[in-house]
Amino acid sequence: MQHWNGVIMYAPHTPDRYAIPGMTHCIFRLMHQHGDTQAWNLYWLSKPQTDSLLAHRNNWFRHYDSLSPEQTEAFYEALDAVVLNTMTLATVVAQPPREAMRLLERARLDRTRFYTMAGGEAWRTLMMGRLFTAARNSGDSRAMPGRNADVVTLDFSQASGRSLKGSGTSG
């Protein structure tokens, strides 16, 4: 598992690798500049199309769906929201993927404005799938189907297309 600024990072790379060419203040550069690993984890979990940016640098605008200003505000508010006992969402997304999955199952994401903007329960499903991918990519053999009886395989392909349809033009 990779760490960035002392926190587990789910994405395969730090946000600067995903930076939008020619945009000095895109969300990826800002997250990298501020070293905000929890925000990067939540963004990566919530926006699977982000992975396409690395392969499509010249056509990034076809693959990038920015957050509107209202979504951005709600996104950062959600990180500070208490969603499980005394745990904030930022604390949850700083955990190893399998632990974050366990916590997200019980988290009260509906306590955040971002929950509705991100698609409600489809957002939770999407994040669970992305966490499963992060666990698998980290070499956590317990995340591999058939190796552990408590792993459930779900189809997340439908959820990814509905996540966070932004209306803004910058991130």
N, C-alpha and C positions, 0 to 999 in steps of 0.2 A: 504494500500500500504506500502510495506517495504522500508526503507531507509537504505543506507549504506554510511558512510562518508558524511552524509547530503544530499545525492542525491537519488532520487527515483531509486529503483532497480527492474527490470522486472522479473528476474529469481526468483525461489522460495527460493534459497539459495545463499550465497556468493560463490565466485569461489573456495575457499579452499575446500569446500565439494566435488567438482568435480575433485580434484587433482588426477593425475595419480599415482597409487601405485609404489613406487620405483624410481620415477623421481623427483629429487630435483629441477629441473629448468623447469618444465612444465609451459605452458602458464597460467594455472589456479593459480598455486602458485605465479607466478610473478605478475599477476593482483592483487591478494590478498595482496601480500607484498607491492605493490605500492599504494594500495587503489584506483585503477583506475575504478571507478564505470561506467563512460561513456564507456570505452573500454569493460568492462564486459557486459554492456547492448547491445552494438553493436554485440559483439561476440555471446551472447545468442540469439539475434534476427536472426543472420546470420547462425548459426549452430544448427539446431534443434536436431540433433543426440546427442548433449551434454546431453540432458535430460536422455538418455539411460545409461549414465555412472554411475549414482547413483544406478540403479538396477542391473548393471552387473560389479561390482567391480572386480571379478575374471577373467572376459573375456573382460576387457576394450578395448583391442586392436581390437576387432571385431566391436566396436562401435565408436571408436575415429578416426576422420579424421583431421589430423593436417594441419595447414597452412604451405606452403613452406616458405623459407626465403623471397622470392620476394612478396608473398601474405601478409606476416606479415608486411613487410615494407609498402606496399600499404594500408593495413588495418589501420595502425597508421597514415599514411598521410591523409587518408580519414576522420579521426576524426577531423583533423585540417582544412579541406577544407571548404570553404564558399559554402554552397549549397542552401541557400535561403536568399535573401537580404544580410544582414550582419551576418547571423547565420551560425555557423559551424555545421557539423554533430554531433559533441560532444554535442553541445547545444541542438540540436533536440532530441537526445536520452537521455537527462537528464530531459525531460518534462514528465508529467503524460502521460500514454499510449494514451488516447483519443486525447490529444493535439499533441503528437508526430505523431499519425496517420494523423491528419489534416495537419501538417507541411510536413510530408513525401510525401503526395499526390502531393505537388507542388515543392518539393525539386529537385534541379538539381544534382542528384546523378552521372550523366554522367560526371560531372566535376572532378571526381576522377578516378584514375587508377583502384581502387578496384572494381568499378562498373562492368567493363567487366569481371574481374576475378571471381566475385561473381555471375555472371549470368545475368547481365543487368536488364531488367525489371522484370524478374523472382525473382531477389533478392528483389526488392521493394515489390513485391507481398508477398513473404515469410515474410519479416519484418512486413508488415501490418497484416498478419495473426497472427504472434507471439505477436504483440502489442494487437490485439484483445483478445488473450488468456490471456495476462498479465492483461488487464483491467478486464476481466471476473474473473480471479483468485483473483484480489484485492477486489472483492466485489462491483465493480462499476456496479450497476444495469442498468445504461444507456448503457452498452455494451452488454446487453442480448438481443438476437433477440426477436422481438415482443413487446419490452418495449419502443422502441424509433424508430421513423420513419426514422431517418437518418443513421441507422446502416445497412450495407450491408453485407450479409453473403456470403463468397466466399470459394471455395474449394482449400486449400493450400497443399493438400497431394501430388500432382504431383511436385510442386515447391521444396519441402523439399528434395527430392532425388537428385535433380540436383544442389543443392547449394554447392559451394566451394569445389570441389573435389581437395584435397590437394595432393601434391607429396612429402611432407617432412615426416620425421619420428618422429620429436619432435615438441612440441608446444610451 
